[in-house]
């Protein structure tokens, strides 16, 4: 009885090992050239590029300042949200090199076309609305709702 039980237990494991196809668990790595969003601190909400890795928890980021308004400084990785975009850079590249690489790959243009960037811009524009603009938006939403209800009722 002991031997057949052992065979039953080992055979499915062997089959499972053969059928298992390893896949990459992560796609976004902390690496030079990776575009990131700053989530906390004085530059929160701005985009930056990782330029160099200091240690396990800190990196050097740069905007460049003329493009995103972020100066080169050291920052904890916890305060960054990594994006899918990456440009080919060497560690510790100058601001001029970084700017050329971003323009060549059109990284900022690609970022602005993502739904993540659109949601962030919508959030900032909503936060900057005046009271009267919020009122006009409410009235427009009511008119749209009435028009939609009319169209549905006709069908």
Buried (B, 14 or more C-beta within 10 A) or exposed (E): EEEEEEEEEEEEEEEEEEEEEEEEEEEBEBEBBBBBBBEEEEBEEBBBBBBBBEEEEBBBBBBBEEBBEBEBEEBEBEBBEBBEBBBEBEEEBEBEBBBBBBEEBEBBEBBEEEEEBEEBEEEEEEEEEEEEEEEEEEEEEEEEEEEEEEEEEEE
